């Protein structure tokens, strides 16, 4: 699978002054590399801080030189390209939240169509592919289904949850189109949080049956958005620190 965004040519001159947009472009590549498991959290933090402190292209280039393009294994050089083709911005998803539904729907075969847990638990989170129909069954157990970073086999997805003396927790982003239809006996189905579906969102139906247990659907911002906000605060602190240093 290749990235939807074309890869630009290398930085032409290492002594050229870097712009804020170029620093953010490098930060985005680092986030994607961490999500793919190419960087651990410690190395990610080190490189991210160096990216926000960088003043020239020569300081930015080494931070991503050993990282391939997202979703590929081909080494490529990164340059000052701030385009975000195929991305949709939804104000209802929270300030700065960016969705990329187009590249996440129908691009890969399903890697998971079901889960079962008995006296234990299961988890589906991070970057995984949801089949058109996903069935979760738990018996005196628990399950976690996180769709915030997931990919989808089709635009229309049905998640069927069957619980007996257990529970399934489904986490979705605020801008996803979700409908809850399940039925509970001495238990229940519930949805927490409000959101408005952004254009291009997959249509997810959560249905099933809960006996002496429950299925909960919760809307939460993406982990990538949490990291972005954290990084933004860090960048602002570094900029203020640099301004004070220049004034001194």
Secondary structure, 3 states (H helix, E strand, C coil): CCCCCCCCCCCCCCCCECCHHHHHHHHHHHHHHHHCCCCCHHHHHHHHHHHHHCCEHHHHHHHHCCCECCCCCCECCCCCCCCCCCCEECHHHCCCCEECHHHHECCCCCCEEEEEEECCEEEECCCCEEEEEEEEEEECCEEEEECCCCEECCCEEEEEEEEECCEEEEEECCCCEEEECCEEECCEEEEECCCCCCCCCCEEEEEEEEECCEEEEEECCCHHHHHHHHHHHHHHHHHHHHHHHHHC
